[in-house]
Amino acid sequence: MFLSIVTVVLLLASLGSAVLVLWGASRWTRLLGYVLVASKVNMVIIVLATATGYTFYLDIAVVYILLSFIGTLVLANYMANKGGVSE
């Protein structure tokens, strides 16, 4: 019961962070929203791994963390160099 409540709270928090991605004031705010959503989804995967006892979900979470980090670096580098930071 506790893990399902935690999962629902994390999913609601990620929906709140998705608002930043969709209607952020600047590109940097949208990037911050992307990082927040990725971290919340990763926490949901970890809670799911804890609840079910399947350890391969933790492997998926580690891969998702690495891909999210690399994606954040690539997007930030693109926005800083070519994407225009004037917003």
Secondary structure, DSSP 8 states (H G I E B T S, - for coil): -HHHHHHHHHHHHHHHHHHHHHH-SSHHHHHHHHHHHHHHHHHHHHHHHHHH--THHHHHHHHHHHHHHHHHHHHHHHHHHTS----
